[in-house]
Amino acid sequence: MALQRPSPQQLIDGVLAGERPLLARAITLVESTLPAHQAQASEILTALMPHTGGAHRVGITGVPGVGKSTFVEALGMRLVGQGHKVAVLAVDPSSSRTGGSILGDKTRMEYLSREPAAFIRPSPSAGTLGGVASHTREALLLCEAAGFDVVLVETVGVGQSELAVAQMTDVFLVLMLAGAGDELQGIKRGLMELADAMAVNKADGDNLRPAERAAQTYRSALRALHPGQHGFKPQVRTCSALQDTGIEELWQLLLEHKQHQKTTGAWATRRQSQQQQWMWQMVNEGLRAALRADPKLKQALPELQARVLGGTLAPTRAAEEILERFLSESS
């Protein structure tokens, strides 16, 4: 016999009570693309908005092989030990292809997943990076309403997901390796320009001194590439997630960033900007969906696309025609 689906009010009450099964159900609901589910999700998010905004939102990314999951677990375990309630949201733009299972994330964070004060959840892409960003923002708000005071948003891939996560968090931490090779310089530059803080992971054993040298190199690079924001210059630390060294010092750096941002007013400004970005992103996505669903445009699009591909119609003019037809039908 199938379990009865909880009502929106039951989900709202369950999230506010910090009940993790109902929190998980609520996140599943907001991730759904079904119109009926989207209406319920909007109702739930609207009711819970007054209870959001209290968490420290930390974005974490890094180059391949840097040990993000090990680091996130080490940091999460330390924070839980200090009395925090920690939610981990893993953003993977490829999850629509790989499955991105919850089981996979919990296997990678074996100890943290057992903690009553922790909650781990992957964020599926639904085939688009915009979907990743939207669902993760919504999941983040639900976790805040459930009483989690630290939300760690981990990007699994390297690419546009970093920008999406940087635009939804209060601080963006970039994990690096010593001796990663020149082939990653392009990735490094893009990541460093987004970074609020950096850490060279795996600083242990024979890799300790190379990690310290790498940290110094990154400090020099940050001075050239990142002027800092509101007087806070990005700093670089070394750590070993495996040996649990340097994690507390890095967390203190993130707290210093938080205090500085709140003192200067940059904290509120950043969040307001992110809310506005999210609103316009949703407007853009809604318009794109409406355009594609319009029956008359569906008939016209193949011809317009063929003319663009054939070089007989400029893409700019094709776009103008699409908008003109859509707006004339909407008015």
Secondary structure, DSSP 8 states (H G I E B T S, - for coil): -------HHHHHHHHHTT-HHHHHHHHHHHH---HHHHHHHHHHHHHHGGG-S-SEEEEEEESTTS-HHHHHHHHHHHHHHTT--EEEEEE-TTHHHH---HHHHHHHTTTGGG-TTEEEEEE--TTSHHHHHHHHHHHHHHHHHTT-SEEEEEE-SSSHHHHHHHTTSSEEEEEE-TT--GGGHHHHHHHHHH-SEEEE----GGGHHHHHHHHHHHHHHHHHH---BTTB--EEEE-BTTTTBSHHHHHHHHHHHHHHHHHHTHHHHHHHHHHHHHHHHHHHHHHHHHHHH-HHHHHHHHHHHHHHHTTSS-HHHHHHHHHHHHHHHH-
